[in-house]
Amino acid sequence: MNYEFDFAGILPYYNEILEGIFLTIKITIATTIVGIALGVFGAASMVGRNKVLQKIVATFVEIIRNTPFIVQLFFVFFGLPALGIKLTAIEAGMIAMVINLGAYSTEIIRAGVEATSIGQWEAGKTLGLRWSQTFFYIVLPQAFQRISPALISQCIIVMLGSSVLSQISVEELTFTANFIQSRTFLSFESYFIITLVYLLLAVILRYILTFTSKKLFKTA
């Protein structure tokens, strides 16, 4: 092999790489917060008493979990404008990511809630708490203690999945790598650097979410 590596050829594009990193981080933070909130609502609906809402949420979860993310993204970006709903590429990408994380986190949180002892529900009822108060103040914190590792992993998967947004020209990390290699023809160097950046972001995100989980829910 006589290929000569030229990582120095990537240096003039460090501003583009930084912009891609910052955009990826901003998208990840926003979609993680909203997606988990949607998951909490979905889990509450799944274990609640409203059978109609249960079926609606269950159908939504099954549709999202059994279709590719890129199809969901294209549906939001290309499909909704046909109905008169105009979205920018970033808005469409974030909506698709929130919906995807919301569906998966619904199942994860529901599993944690259903694993909580029935005695906790009875304790809340004995204290005179409403169903919603028992769910949010007693059951949900205990559920998060059980499911935080799985939920954290799902958030990281969604962050890595943000690379698909390059398909609709969102200028995140993968879009940046494509742009650099198209200008420099340094394919190996471009994607190697971006791979390392994704790896670093995943490690940092896992650390932050794990630390936050331990502080909020006293997980081990």
C-alpha positions in Angstrom: 0.0 0.0 0.0 1.5 3.3 -1.1 -1.3 5.6 0.0 0.1 8.7 1.8 -2.1 10.0 4.6 -2.7 13.8 4.5 -4.5 14.8 7.7 -3.0 18.3 7.3 -5.2 18.7 4.3 -8.2 18.7 6.7 -6.9 21.5 8.9 -8.3 24.4 6.7 -11.8 23.1 7.4 -11.6 23.1 11.2 -14.2 25.9 11.3 -16.7 23.7 9.4 -16.0 20.8 11.7 -16.6 22.9 14.8 -19.8 24.2 13.4 -20.9 20.6 12.6 -20.1 19.6 16.2 -22.0 22.5 17.8 -25.0 21.9 15.6 -25.0 18.1 16.4 -24.8 19.0 20.1 -27.6 21.5 20.0 -29.9 19.1 18.1 -29.0 16.3 20.5 -29.7 18.3 23.6 -33.1 19.6 22.3 -34.3 16.3 21.0 -33.2 14.3 24.1 -35.1 16.6 26.4 -38.3 16.7 24.3 -38.1 13.0 23.3 -37.8 11.8 26.9 -40.7 14.1 27.9 -42.7 12.5 25.1 -41.7 9.1 26.4 -42.9 9.9 29.9 -46.3 11.0 28.5 -46.4 7.9 26.3 -45.6 5.6 29.2 -48.2 7.3 31.5 -50.8 6.8 28.7 -49.8 3.1 28.3 -50.2 2.3 32.0 -53.2 4.6 32.6 -56.9 3.8 32.6 -57.9 5.4 29.2 -58.1 2.4 26.9 -58.5 4.5 23.8 -55.3 6.5 24.5 -53.5 3.3 25.3 -54.3 1.9 21.9 -53.4 5.2 20.1 -50.0 5.3 21.9 -49.3 1.6 21.4 -50.0 2.0 17.6 -47.7 5.0 17.4 -44.9 3.1 19.2 -45.3 0.0 16.9 -45.2 2.1 13.8 -42.1 4.0 14.8 -40.2 1.0 16.1 -40.9 -1.0 13.0 -40.0 1.5 10.3 -36.5 2.8 9.4 -35.6 6.2 10.9 -34.6 7.5 7.4 -38.1 6.8 6.2 -39.6 8.7 9.1 -37.2 11.6 8.4 -38.2 11.6 4.7 -41.9 11.4 5.6 -41.6 14.5 7.8 -39.3 16.5 5.5 -40.9 15.6 2.1 -44.4 14.3 3.1 -45.6 17.0 5.5 -45.0 19.9 3.0 -47.3 18.2 0.6 -50.0 18.7 3.3 -49.1 22.4 3.6 -46.9 22.1 6.6 -43.7 24.0 5.8 -40.5 23.0 7.7 -36.9 23.8 7.5 -34.4 20.9 7.2 -33.4 21.4 10.9 -37.0 21.5 12.1 -37.9 18.4 10.1 -34.8 16.6 11.4 -35.5 17.5 15.0 -39.2 16.5 14.8 -38.2 13.1 13.3 -35.6 12.5 16.1 -38.1 13.5 18.8 -40.7 11.2 17.5 -38.2 8.4 17.2 -36.8 8.8 20.7 -40.3 9.4 22.1 -41.5 6.0 20.8 -38.5 4.0 22.0 -38.3 5.8 25.4 -42.1 5.2 25.9 -41.4 1.4 25.8 -38.3 1.7 28.0 -40.1 3.9 30.6 -43.3 1.7 30.5 -41.2 -1.3 31.3 -39.7 0.4 34.3 -43.0 1.6 35.5 -44.6 -1.9 35.2 -41.6 -3.4 37.1 -42.4 -1.2 40.1 -44.1 -2.9 42.9 -47.9 -2.6 43.0 -47.4 -1.6 46.7 -46.1 1.8 45.6 -49.4 2.5 43.8 -51.3 1.4 46.9 -49.1 3.6 49.1 -49.9 6.6 47.0 -53.6 5.8 47.2 -53.4 5.4 51.0 -51.7 8.8 51.2 -54.6 10.3 49.3 -52.6 11.1 46.2 -54.2 11.3 42.8 -53.2 8.7 40.2 -51.0 11.3 38.4 -49.3 12.4 41.6 -48.5 8.8 42.5 -47.1 8.2 39.0 -44.9 11.3 38.8 -43.8 11.5 42.5 -43.5 7.9 43.6 -43.5 5.4 40.7 -41.6 7.4 37.9 -38.5 8.1 40.0 -38.2 4.5 40.9 -38.7 3.4 37.3 -35.9 5.8 36.2 -33.6 4.1 38.7 -34.1 0.8 36.8 -34.2 1.9 33.2 -31.6 4.7 33.2 -28.8 2.6 31.5 -31.2 1.5 28.7 -32.6 5.1 28.3 -29.1 6.6 28.2 -28.0 4.1 25.5 -31.1 5.0 23.5 -30.3 8.7 23.7 -26.8 8.0 22.4 -28.2 5.9 19.6 -30.4 8.9 18.7 -27.4 11.2 18.8 -25.5 8.9 16.4 -28.6 8.7 14.3 -28.5 12.4 13.7 -25.9 11.6 11.0 -28.9 10.7 8.8 -29.9 14.3 8.8 -27.2 14.9 6.3 -29.5 13.3 3.8 -31.7 16.4 4.0 -28.8 18.8 4.0 -28.7 19.6 7.7 -25.1 20.7 8.2 -24.2 18.4 11.1 -21.0 16.3 11.4 -21.7 13.8 8.6 -22.7 16.6 6.2 -19.4 18.3 7.1 -17.4 15.1 6.4 -19.1 14.7 3.0 -18.4 18.4 2.3 -14.7 18.1 3.2 -14.1 14.9 1.2 -15.8 16.4 -1.8 -13.4 19.3 -1.7 -10.2 17.6 -0.8 -10.8 14.0 -2.0 -9.3 12.9 1.4 -12.0 10.4 2.1 -10.2 8.3 4.7 -8.9 11.3 6.6 -12.3 13.1 6.6 -14.4 10.2 7.8 -11.7 9.0 10.3 -11.7 12.4 12.0 -15.5 12.5 12.1 -15.6 9.0 13.4 -13.4 10.0 16.3 -15.5 13.1 17.0 -18.7 10.9 17.2 -16.9 8.5 19.5 -15.8 11.4 21.8 -19.3 12.9 21.8 -20.9 9.5 22.6 -18.5 9.0 25.6 -19.1 12.5 26.9 -22.9 12.2 26.5 -22.9 8.9 28.3 -20.9 10.4 31.1 -23.1 13.4 31.5 -26.3 11.5 31.4 -25.0 8.8 33.8 -23.9 11.6 36.2 -27.2 13.4 35.9 -29.1 10.2 36.5 -27.2 9.4 39.6 -27.8 12.8 41.0 -31.5 13.0 40.2 -32.5 9.4 40.9 -29.8 8.2 43.2 -28.9 5.3 40.9 -25.9 3.1 41.8 
